[in-house]
């Protein structure tokens, strides 16, 4: 077996292993940990299936002569190897579109309340699929009949190689552009979400891993340009096979890695814990603990505002009251602040979970009591942010 063939087999095998591993962990996380299995997961499974087919075709192509000089092959080997080369190229087009669809749908889960970004992502997905379908069709009809593409003895009419090359360049450029768009889009999308800077930065980095796949696309494009200007195509196509495989594998791995933080946190890996998702405000950490009620998941509709009134005894005890709630909070500070946020109402009950709150506005007055205490009566408005809920269930 030629050295280039060994390289292709090795890269395809390693890429398949880590792709299956990452998607398997993603599905486990979404089904058993965060319980948020959605459309983006179905698409990544479809992408993995397409990549598996592409890898099988790559193995067959190598078996028949991809990566070997034409002078070392029989005529039948040349025809078979060229056929699998064309089939791999067709599967590559579909794989890239499917993986980007999964990434786009993941971003849509996060930006559910940002209309501009929703339109931008949907328009991007439409463009990706239109251009992928056009390129796929052109590749299928580059010769009529298609068999003439790999069998020079089959009578037929073929497009000029320059035309096919231009479409190959265009699909690579489109892939690079949308890799960078989807990788950088989380920065403005998540910038105004109220969460710790460390957590916000880590989520942005995880979602930006698609840039790594685009680097493989750029390298592949370099070899593709060289390939279109040679005559010994089966030998020269080997680097394109290698970098196509790396690009698809990195795309799948990056898309799956972005969903694994809940799993790592449940395993207490890398120091991750539920505390990582708490808010950090200027002025240092806050302290306090709720008692007298049971925490339940939020059931608020999108961006619902809840008004509560509470009395704060400076240096003493907080008494939070509403028609549906009576709760007491121990107080250890002197500034009238606490780490826990005001309760949100869900299905007639109240939950003491700070998650899902985007911000708060408060009005207060100081009341002098007969026994000499000074009470601060506070009215607080809080907002529930669908984006943060999705981040915390899917990625935090």
C-alpha positions, 0 to 999 in steps of 0.5 A: 500500500502506498504512503498516501493510501496509508495516510488516507486510511489513518485519517479517515479511521481516526476521524470516524472514531472521534466523530462517533465518540463526540456524537455519542456523548452529545446524544447521551448528554441531551437525552439523559443529562440535560434532557433537551434532545432537539432538531439540531441533534437529529441533524448532527446524527444525519451528518454523522451518517453521511460522513460514515458513508463518505468514509466507506467510499473513501476506503473503497477508493483507496482499495481501488487505487486512490493515492496511487500513480495511474501507471501502477493501476490496471484499467479496471482499477482506474475506472473504479477508483475514479468512480469512488472519487466522484462519489466522495466529492458528492457526499462531501457537499451534503456533509458540509451542508448538514453539519452547518444546519445542525450548528445553525439550529443550535444557535437558534435555540440560544437566540430565541428572543432575538429576531434579527439573529433568527432571520440572519441564521435562517437566511444563512441556512437557506443560502447554504442549502441553495448553493449546496444543491446547485453545486451537487446538481452541477457535479452530477451533470458534469458529464452526461451520462454521469458514468462518462465522468470516470469512464473515458470510453463511455460516450457522453458530453462533459462540462469544461474542467474550469467550470467544475473547478469554479464551483469547487472553489465557490463551495469552499469559499461558502463553507469558510464564510459560514464557518466564521459567521456561525463561530463569531455570531455568539459574541453579539448574541450573548454579550448582554446576557447577565451571567459571569464573564468566565461562563460567558467567555467559555460558551463563546469559545465553545460555540466558536470551535467551528473556526478550527474546521474552517482552517482545514477547509482553507488547507483543502482549498490550497490542494484543490487548486493544485489538483485541478492543474495536474494529469495524474488525478488519482495520485494528486487527489489524496491530500484533498481526500485527507483534508476533506475528511479532517474538515468534516470530522472537525465540524462534527466534533466541534458541533458536538463538543459545544453541547457537552458542558452539562455532562462534564459538570455532572462528572465534576470534570475540569472543576465545573460545578453548578456554581459556575452558572451563578451571576457575578456582579460588580462589587464582589460576591454576594452571600445568603441562603433561602429557607422555608420553601421548595425550589421548582423549575421556572414555568414563566413565559418569555420575558415575563415581569414579576413584581414582588415586595419585600422588607429588609431589616438592615443587618437582620432578616429579610421577610419576602411576602406576596399573595402566594408566598411567605419566605424568610431569608437569613442575612449576613451582609450590611449593604442590603444585597444577596446572591439569590435573586427575587422569586419567580412565579410558575404555575401558582407557585414560586421558585427560588432559583436565580437562573433565568433572570436577565436583570432587575430594577428596584424602588425602595423606601426606608421606614423607621419602626417604633422599636428603633429598627430601620426597615427598607421596603423594596419593590423589584421588577425582574425579567426572565430571559429565554436565551439564558434558560436555553444556555443553562439547559443546553450548554451550562 
